[in-house]
Amino acid sequence: MLKRTGMTVRIATTIAGERTVIQIAGRLDSREVPELDREIRSIVGRFVLDLSELISADEAGIKRLRELASSVAELRGASHYLQILLDVKEAE
């Protein structure tokens, strides 16, 4: 299933084997976090967030990614830049 939200982000959900993968591409900002949450509500159990095409995220986006990683999601493919943002926020 492919969802477009605004002009800043693309959220695509696929099934890979027994695992649901949500790919986030573009820029995840506070306006797009609710759309990501709507997409996640339909998933049962753990899932993968593929961040390989995510360019940037604002504070709300980073916060939500961290929350998901600590509970129900495995983060994959984050760029070095995004990984630094995720790590910095984690340390605070």
Contacts in CASP RR format, 6 or more apart in sequence:
PFRMAT RR
TARGET T0000
AUTHOR 0000-0000-0000
METHOD contacts of the structure
MODEL  1
MLKRTGMTVRIATTIAGERTVIQIAGRLDSREVPELDREIRSIVGRFVLD
LSELISADEAGIKRLRELASSVAELRGASHYLQILLDVKEAE
1 12 0 8 1.000
1 13 0 8 1.000
1 14 0 8 1.000
2 10 0 8 1.000
2 11 0 8 1.000
2 12 0 8 1.000
2 13 0 8 1.000
3 10 0 8 1.000
3 11 0 8 1.000
3 12 0 8 1.000
3 13 0 8 1.000
3 35 0 8 1.000
3 39 0 8 1.000
4 10 0 8 1.000
4 11 0 8 1.000
5 11 0 8 1.000
5 32 0 8 1.000
5 35 0 8 1.000
6 31 0 8 1.000
6 32 0 8 1.000
8 26 0 8 1.000
8 27 0 8 1.000
8 28 0 8 1.000
8 29 0 8 1.000
8 31 0 8 1.000
8 32 0 8 1.000
9 24 0 8 1.000
9 25 0 8 1.000
9 26 0 8 1.000
9 27 0 8 1.000
9 28 0 8 1.000
9 29 0 8 1.000
9 32 0 8 1.000
9 35 0 8 1.000
10 23 0 8 1.000
10 24 0 8 1.000
10 25 0 8 1.000
10 26 0 8 1.000
10 53 0 8 1.000
11 22 0 8 1.000
11 23 0 8 1.000
11 24 0 8 1.000
11 25 0 8 1.000
11 32 0 8 1.000
11 35 0 8 1.000
11 36 0 8 1.000
11 39 0 8 1.000
12 22 0 8 1.000
12 23 0 8 1.000
12 25 0 8 1.000
13 20 0 8 1.000
13 21 0 8 1.000
13 22 0 8 1.000
13 23 0 8 1.000
13 39 0 8 1.000
13 43 0 8 1.000
14 20 0 8 1.000
14 21 0 8 1.000
14 23 0 8 1.000
15 21 0 8 1.000
16 48 0 8 1.000
19 46 0 8 1.000
19 47 0 8 1.000
19 48 0 8 1.000
20 43 0 8 1.000
20 47 0 8 1.000
20 48 0 8 1.000
21 47 0 8 1.000
21 48 0 8 1.000
21 49 0 8 1.000
21 50 0 8 1.000
22 36 0 8 1.000
22 39 0 8 1.000
22 40 0 8 1.000
22 43 0 8 1.000
22 47 0 8 1.000
22 48 0 8 1.000
22 49 0 8 1.000
22 50 0 8 1.000
22 73 0 8 1.000
23 50 0 8 1.000
23 52 0 8 1.000
23 53 0 8 1.000
24 36 0 8 1.000
24 49 0 8 1.000
24 50 0 8 1.000
24 51 0 8 1.000
24 53 0 8 1.000
24 54 0 8 1.000
25 53 0 8 1.000
25 54 0 8 1.000
25 55 0 8 1.000
26 53 0 8 1.000
26 54 0 8 1.000
26 55 0 8 1.000
26 56 0 8 1.000
27 54 0 8 1.000
27 55 0 8 1.000
27 56 0 8 1.000
27 57 0 8 1.000
27 58 0 8 1.000
28 36 0 8 1.000
28 54 0 8 1.000
28 56 0 8 1.000
28 57 0 8 1.000
28 58 0 8 1.000
28 61 0 8 1.000
28 64 0 8 1.000
28 65 0 8 1.000
29 57 0 8 1.000
29 58 0 8 1.000
29 60 0 8 1.000
29 61 0 8 1.000
30 58 0 8 1.000
30 59 0 8 1.000
30 60 0 8 1.000
30 61 0 8 1.000
32 61 0 8 1.000
33 60 0 8 1.000
33 61 0 8 1.000
33 64 0 8 1.000
36 64 0 8 1.000
37 64 0 8 1.000
40 47 0 8 1.000
40 68 0 8 1.000
40 72 0 8 1.000
45 72 0 8 1.000
46 72 0 8 1.000
46 73 0 8 1.000
46 74 0 8 1.000
47 72 0 8 1.000
47 73 0 8 1.000
47 74 0 8 1.000
48 73 0 8 1.000
48 74 0 8 1.000
48 75 0 8 1.000
48 76 0 8 1.000
49 65 0 8 1.000
49 68 0 8 1.000
49 69 0 8 1.000
49 73 0 8 1.000
49 74 0 8 1.000
49 75 0 8 1.000
49 76 0 8 1.000
50 76 0 8 1.000
50 77 0 8 1.000
51 65 0 8 1.000
51 75 0 8 1.000
51 76 0 8 1.000
51 77 0 8 1.000
51 78 0 8 1.000
51 79 0 8 1.000
51 82 0 8 1.000
52 76 0 8 1.000
52 77 0 8 1.000
52 78 0 8 1.000
52 79 0 8 1.000
54 78 0 8 1.000
54 79 0 8 1.000
54 82 0 8 1.000
55 79 0 8 1.000
56 81 0 8 1.000
56 82 0 8 1.000
57 65 0 8 1.000
57 82 0 8 1.000
57 85 0 8 1.000
59 89 0 8 1.000
62 85 0 8 1.000
62 86 0 8 1.000
62 89 0 8 1.000
63 89 0 8 1.000
65 75 0 8 1.000
65 86 0 8 1.000
66 86 0 8 1.000
66 89 0 8 1.000
66 90 0 8 1.000
68 75 0 8 1.000
69 75 0 8 1.000
69 86 0 8 1.000
75 86 0 8 1.000
78 86 0 8 1.000
END
